């Protein structure tokens, strides 16, 4: 009986730890994922800007040439 009780206790403890772990994981994910997204957005915007500028130059060359 003691063995089963200890088993249940450890299981509940692990489930509680899992809950805390999940919160920590979410926090870490949020704090690491948002900056990554911002960096990638910035990079994508820069690349698109360069691409658009080149396209615009090509268009102006075509129209004026």
C-alpha positions in Angstrom: 0.0 0.0 0.0 2.8 2.3 0.9 4.4 1.7 -2.5 1.3 2.6 -4.4 0.8 5.8 -2.3 4.4 6.9 -3.0 3.9 6.1 -6.7 0.8 8.4 -6.8 2.6 11.1 -4.9 5.5 11.1 -7.4 3.1 11.1 -10.3 1.2 14.1 -9.0 4.5 15.9 -8.3 5.7 15.3 -11.8 2.4 16.5 -13.3 2.6 19.6 -11.2 6.2 20.1 -12.4 5.1 19.5 -15.9 2.6 22.4 -15.5 5.3 24.7 -14.2 7.7 23.5 -16.9 5.1 24.2 -19.5 4.7 27.8 -18.3 8.4 28.3 -18.3 8.6 26.8 -21.8 5.9 29.2 -23.0 7.7 32.2 -21.5 11.0 31.1 -23.0 9.3 30.5 -26.4 7.6 33.9 -26.3 10.7 35.8 -25.3 12.9 34.0 -28.0 10.3 33.7 -30.7 9.1 37.3 -30.9 12.7 38.8 -31.4 13.3 36.2 -34.1 10.1 37.2 -35.9 11.0 40.8 -35.6 14.5 40.2 -37.0 13.2 38.1 -39.9 10.5 40.8 -40.6 13.3 43.4 -40.7 15.4 41.3 -43.0 12.5 40.5 -45.3 11.6 44.2 -45.4 15.2 45.1 -46.3 15.4 42.5 -49.0 12.0 43.6 -50.4 13.0 47.2 -50.3 16.2 46.4 -52.3 14.2 44.3 -54.7 11.6 47.0 -55.2 14.2 49.7 -55.7 15.9 47.6 -58.4 12.5 46.9 -60.0 11.7 50.6 -59.9 15.1 51.5 -61.5 14.5 48.9 -64.3 11.0 50.5 -64.9 12.4 54.0 -65.0 15.2 52.9 -67.4 12.7 51.3 -69.6 10.4 54.3 -69.6 13.1 56.9 -70.2 15.3 54.8 -72.6 
